[in-house]
Amino acid sequence: MRKRKVELVVISDVHLGTFGCHAKELLRYLSSIKPKILVLNGDIIDIWQFRKSYFPKTHLKVVKKILDFATKGTKVYYLTGNHDEMLRKFSDAHIGNLSIVDKIVLDLDGQKAWVFHGDVFDASVSHAKWIAKLGGIGYDYLILMNRFVNWVLTKLGKAPYSFSKKIKASVKKAVKFISDFEETATDIALEKGYDFVICGHIHEPKILRKSDKRGETMYLNSGDWVENLTALEYNKKRWKLYRYSEDEKNLNDEDYFELEDKLSRELEQHSIFLRH
Protein backbone atom coordinates (compact mmCIF):
# COMPACT_ATOMS: atom_id res chain seq x y z
CA MET A 1 0.00 0.00 0.00
CA ARG A 2 1.32 3.44 -0.94
CA LYS A 3 1.79 5.61 2.13
CA ARG A 4 0.66 9.23 2.27
CA LYS A 5 3.13 11.66 3.83
CA VAL A 6 1.42 13.80 6.48
CA GLU A 7 2.96 16.42 8.75
CA LEU A 8 0.69 15.76 11.74
CA VAL A 9 -1.93 13.15 12.60
CA VAL A 10 -4.13 13.24 15.70
CA ILE A 11 -6.20 10.26 16.86
CA SER A 12 -8.00 9.74 20.16
CA ASP A 13 -10.44 7.49 21.97
CA VAL A 14 -9.33 4.23 20.40
CA HIS A 15 -10.21 2.23 23.55
CA LEU A 16 -7.93 -0.73 22.87
CA GLY A 17 -9.00 -3.63 25.05
CA THR A 18 -12.74 -3.10 24.63
CA PHE A 19 -15.32 -4.80 22.41
CA GLY A 20 -16.17 -1.55 20.65
CA CYS A 21 -12.66 -0.79 19.41
CA HIS A 22 -12.19 -0.91 15.62
CA ALA A 23 -8.52 -1.92 15.82
CA LYS A 24 -8.50 -3.62 12.40
CA GLU A 25 -9.72 -0.48 10.67
CA LEU A 26 -7.33 1.73 12.62
CA LEU A 27 -4.41 -0.51 11.71
CA ARG A 28 -5.36 -0.25 8.06
CA TYR A 29 -5.44 3.55 8.33
CA LEU A 30 -2.10 3.77 10.18
CA SER A 31 -0.53 1.51 7.54
CA SER A 32 -1.61 3.98 4.83
CA ILE A 33 0.18 7.04 6.26
CA LYS A 34 3.69 8.25 7.06
CA PRO A 35 3.36 11.08 9.61
CA LYS A 36 6.14 13.33 10.89
CA ILE A 37 4.24 13.73 14.16
CA LEU A 38 1.62 11.40 15.61
CA VAL A 39 -0.45 12.62 18.55
CA LEU A 40 -2.38 10.00 20.52
CA ASN A 41 -4.81 12.27 22.30
CA GLY A 42 -6.02 10.12 25.19
CA ASP A 43 -8.03 6.95 25.83
CA ILE A 44 -5.89 4.92 23.46
CA ILE A 45 -5.65 1.93 25.82
CA ASP A 46 -8.75 1.54 27.97
CA ILE A 47 -7.17 0.76 31.33
CA TRP A 48 -10.53 1.25 33.08
CA GLN A 49 -11.93 -1.83 31.35
CA PHE A 50 -8.70 -3.73 30.79
CA ARG A 51 -9.02 -7.50 31.22
CA LYS A 52 -6.47 -10.25 30.61
CA SER A 53 -9.09 -12.36 28.87
CA TYR A 54 -9.71 -9.80 26.11
CA PHE A 55 -6.90 -8.13 24.18
CA PRO A 56 -7.00 -9.47 20.60
CA LYS A 57 -4.01 -9.68 18.25
CA THR A 58 -5.34 -6.79 16.18
CA HIS A 59 -5.20 -4.57 19.29
CA LEU A 60 -1.60 -5.63 19.92
CA LYS A 61 -0.78 -4.91 16.27
CA VAL A 62 -1.96 -1.31 16.73
CA VAL A 63 0.40 -0.91 19.70
CA LYS A 64 3.23 -2.41 17.65
CA LYS A 65 2.46 -0.11 14.72
CA ILE A 66 2.65 2.94 16.98
CA LEU A 67 6.02 1.78 18.35
CA ASP A 68 7.20 1.15 14.79
CA PHE A 69 6.39 4.76 13.93
CA ALA A 70 8.56 5.95 16.83
CA THR A 71 11.51 3.72 15.89
CA LYS A 72 11.36 4.88 12.26
CA GLY A 73 11.57 8.62 12.99
CA THR A 74 8.00 9.72 13.70
CA LYS A 75 7.67 11.86 16.82
CA VAL A 76 4.94 10.22 18.89
CA TYR A 77 3.16 12.04 21.72
CA TYR A 78 0.95 9.95 23.98
CA LEU A 79 -1.39 12.36 25.77
CA THR A 80 -3.17 10.88 28.75
CA GLY A 81 -6.95 10.71 28.97
CA ASN A 82 -9.36 9.58 31.67
CA HIS A 83 -9.50 5.93 30.57
CA ASP A 84 -5.70 5.73 30.60
CA GLU A 85 -5.16 8.17 33.47
CA MET A 86 -2.94 5.58 35.19
CA LEU A 87 -0.23 6.68 32.77
CA ARG A 88 -0.25 10.17 34.29
CA LYS A 89 2.23 8.97 36.89
CA PHE A 90 4.68 8.73 33.96
CA SER A 91 3.90 12.20 32.56
CA ASP A 92 6.85 13.98 30.96
CA ALA A 93 8.63 10.67 30.36
CA HIS A 94 10.58 10.50 27.10
CA ILE A 95 11.88 7.32 25.48
CA GLY A 96 13.47 8.05 22.12
CA ASN A 97 10.76 9.54 19.89
CA LEU A 98 7.97 8.56 22.30
CA SER A 99 6.79 11.07 24.92
CA ILE A 100 4.06 10.66 27.53
CA VAL A 101 2.51 14.02 28.43
CA ASP A 102 -0.78 15.43 29.66
CA LYS A 103 -0.94 18.28 27.14
CA ILE A 104 1.24 19.91 24.51
CA VAL A 105 1.51 23.11 22.49
CA LEU A 106 2.76 22.54 18.96
CA ASP A 107 4.10 25.10 16.50
CA LEU A 108 2.38 24.65 13.15
CA ASP A 109 3.82 27.00 10.56
CA GLY A 110 4.09 29.81 13.11
CA GLN A 111 0.70 29.14 14.70
CA LYS A 112 0.13 27.62 18.13
CA ALA A 113 -1.90 24.42 18.55
CA TRP A 114 -2.99 23.55 22.10
CA VAL A 115 -3.65 19.80 22.40
CA PHE A 116 -5.18 17.91 25.34
CA HIS A 117 -7.73 15.12 25.85
CA GLY A 118 -10.53 17.18 27.39
CA ASP A 119 -11.64 15.16 30.42
CA VAL A 120 -10.72 18.13 32.65
CA PHE A 121 -14.02 19.68 31.51
CA ASP A 122 -16.04 16.63 32.56
CA ALA A 123 -17.46 16.90 36.09
CA SER A 124 -18.54 13.24 36.14
CA VAL A 125 -14.92 12.19 35.65
CA SER A 126 -13.59 14.60 38.25
CA HIS A 127 -16.17 14.19 41.00
CA ALA A 128 -17.97 10.87 40.42
CA LYS A 129 -15.47 8.59 38.76
CA TRP A 130 -17.40 5.41 39.58
CA ILE A 131 -20.39 6.73 37.62
CA ALA A 132 -18.14 7.52 34.66
CA LYS A 133 -16.60 4.03 34.78
CA LEU A 134 -20.03 2.41 34.98
CA GLY A 135 -21.15 4.48 32.03
CA GLY A 136 -18.05 3.38 30.10
CA ILE A 137 -18.90 -0.29 30.63
CA GLY A 138 -22.51 0.30 29.58
CA TYR A 139 -21.36 2.17 26.48
CA ASP A 140 -19.06 -0.69 25.50
CA TYR A 141 -21.89 -3.24 25.63
CA LEU A 142 -24.22 -0.85 23.82
CA ILE A 143 -21.71 -0.64 20.97
CA LEU A 144 -21.37 -4.43 20.92
CA MET A 145 -25.14 -4.86 20.67
CA ASN A 146 -25.28 -2.13 18.01
CA ARG A 147 -22.75 -4.04 15.90
CA PHE A 148 -24.99 -7.11 15.86
CA VAL A 149 -28.05 -5.04 14.94
CA ASN A 150 -26.13 -3.34 12.11
CA TRP A 151 -24.94 -6.72 10.84
CA VAL A 152 -28.58 -7.81 10.59
CA LEU A 153 -29.56 -4.52 8.93
CA THR A 154 -26.75 -4.93 6.37
CA LYS A 155 -27.97 -8.43 5.54
CA LEU A 156 -31.42 -6.97 4.99
CA GLY A 157 -30.02 -4.27 2.73
CA LYS A 158 -30.79 -1.47 5.15
CA ALA A 159 -28.60 1.40 6.37
CA PRO A 160 -26.71 1.03 9.68
CA TYR A 161 -28.10 2.70 12.79
CA SER A 162 -26.24 4.23 15.74
CA PHE A 163 -27.85 3.72 19.15
CA SER A 164 -25.49 6.05 20.98
CA LYS A 165 -25.83 8.88 18.47
CA LYS A 166 -29.61 8.61 18.68
CA ILE A 167 -29.44 8.70 22.48
CA LYS A 168 -27.08 11.69 22.47
CA ALA A 169 -29.29 13.59 20.04
CA SER A 170 -32.46 12.92 22.04
CA VAL A 171 -31.09 13.73 25.49
CA LYS A 172 -30.96 17.48 26.00
CA LYS A 173 -28.30 17.23 28.71
CA ALA A 174 -25.99 15.31 26.38
CA VAL A 175 -26.44 17.88 23.60
CA LYS A 176 -25.82 20.71 26.08
CA PHE A 177 -22.71 18.98 27.46
CA ILE A 178 -21.15 18.74 23.99
CA SER A 179 -22.01 22.37 23.27
CA ASP A 180 -20.61 23.51 26.63
CA PHE A 181 -17.46 21.43 26.08
CA GLU A 182 -16.76 23.09 22.74
CA GLU A 183 -17.60 26.53 24.13
CA THR A 184 -15.27 26.12 27.12
CA ALA A 185 -12.38 24.84 24.99
CA THR A 186 -12.60 27.66 22.46
CA ASP A 187 -13.09 30.31 25.17
CA ILE A 188 -9.88 29.28 26.95
CA ALA A 189 -8.02 29.05 23.64
CA LEU A 190 -9.07 32.61 22.75
CA GLU A 191 -8.07 33.82 26.20
CA LYS A 192 -4.60 32.26 25.88
CA GLY A 193 -4.10 33.30 22.27
CA TYR A 194 -3.95 29.79 20.76
CA ASP A 195 -4.73 29.49 17.05
CA PHE A 196 -6.00 25.91 17.41
CA VAL A 197 -7.44 23.90 20.28
CA ILE A 198 -7.49 20.13 19.70
CA CYS A 199 -9.45 17.73 21.92
CA GLY A 200 -10.92 14.24 22.04
CA HIS A 201 -12.98 12.72 24.89
CA ILE A 202 -16.55 13.39 23.68
CA HIS A 203 -16.38 11.19 20.53
CA GLU A 204 -17.72 14.02 18.38
CA PRO A 205 -15.43 14.72 15.38
CA LYS A 206 -15.62 18.35 14.38
CA ILE A 207 -13.76 21.35 13.00
CA LEU A 208 -15.17 24.82 13.57
CA ARG A 209 -13.95 28.40 13.80
CA LYS A 210 -14.80 30.86 16.52
CA SER A 211 -13.94 34.52 16.78
CA ASP A 212 -14.70 37.45 19.06
CA LYS A 213 -13.01 40.69 20.07
CA ARG A 214 -10.08 38.71 21.44
CA GLY A 215 -9.29 37.16 18.05
CA GLU A 216 -9.98 33.89 16.24
CA THR A 217 -9.36 30.24 17.02
CA MET A 218 -10.21 26.89 15.47
CA TYR A 219 -11.70 24.06 17.53
CA LEU A 220 -10.88 20.55 16.36
CA ASN A 221 -11.99 17.21 17.76
CA SER A 222 -10.45 13.99 16.44
CA GLY A 223 -13.54 11.89 17.23
CA ASP A 224 -12.94 8.21 18.02
CA TRP A 225 -12.30 4.69 16.70
CA VAL A 226 -15.37 3.12 18.30
CA GLU A 227 -18.15 4.67 16.24
CA ASN A 228 -16.94 7.47 13.98
CA LEU A 229 -13.53 6.08 12.92
CA THR A 230 -12.01 9.53 12.39
CA ALA A 231 -8.69 11.31 12.67
CA LEU A 232 -7.33 14.81 12.20
CA GLU A 233 -4.62 15.43 9.61
CA TYR A 234 -2.56 18.59 9.15
CA ASN A 235 -0.50 18.99 5.99
CA LYS A 236 0.68 21.97 3.92
CA LYS A 237 -1.15 24.46 6.16
CA ARG A 238 -4.42 22.58 5.81
CA TRP A 239 -6.54 20.63 8.28
CA LYS A 240 -8.77 17.81 7.21
CA LEU A 241 -11.09 15.51 9.09
CA TYR A 242 -10.34 11.99 7.89
CA ARG A 243 -13.22 9.50 7.89
CA TYR A 244 -12.47 5.83 7.44
CA SER A 245 -14.24 3.99 4.64
CA GLU A 246 -14.27 0.29 3.87
CA ASP A 247 -13.92 1.21 0.22
CA GLU A 248 -10.21 1.85 -0.30
CA LYS A 249 -11.03 4.20 -3.17
CA ASN A 250 -12.83 6.47 -0.72
CA LEU A 251 -10.12 6.59 1.95
CA ASN A 252 -9.65 10.31 1.32
CA ASP A 253 -13.29 11.30 1.52
CA GLU A 254 -12.88 14.15 4.00
CA ASP A 255 -13.80 17.77 4.61
CA TYR A 256 -11.00 20.23 3.97
CA PHE A 257 -10.48 23.38 5.95
CA GLU A 258 -8.12 25.84 4.29
CA LEU A 259 -6.09 27.91 6.72
CA GLU A 260 -5.14 30.54 4.13
CA ASP A 261 -7.51 33.48 4.30
CA LYS A 262 -9.89 34.25 1.49
CA LEU A 263 -7.96 37.30 0.32
CA SER A 264 -4.78 35.28 -0.23
CA ARG A 265 -6.65 32.75 -2.34
CA GLU A 266 -8.29 35.46 -4.42
CA LEU A 267 -4.92 37.15 -5.05
CA GLU A 268 -3.43 33.83 -6.14
CA GLN A 269 -6.31 33.18 -8.53
CA HIS A 270 -5.97 36.72 -9.89
CA SER A 271 -2.23 36.28 -10.56
CA ILE A 272 -2.89 33.01 -12.39
CA PHE A 273 -5.52 34.74 -14.54
CA LEU A 274 -3.06 37.53 -15.46
CA ARG A 275 -0.35 35.03 -16.45
CA HIS A 276 -2.74 33.41 -18.90
Helices and strands as residue ranges (DSSP letters): E 4-11, H 23-30, E 33-41, H 57-71, E 75-79, G 85-90, E 93-95, E 98-101, E 103-108, E 111-116, G 119-121, H 123-127, H 129-155, H 163-170, H 172-192, E 196-199, E 206-212, E 215-221, E 230-235, E 238-243, G 248-250, E 255-258, H 262-275
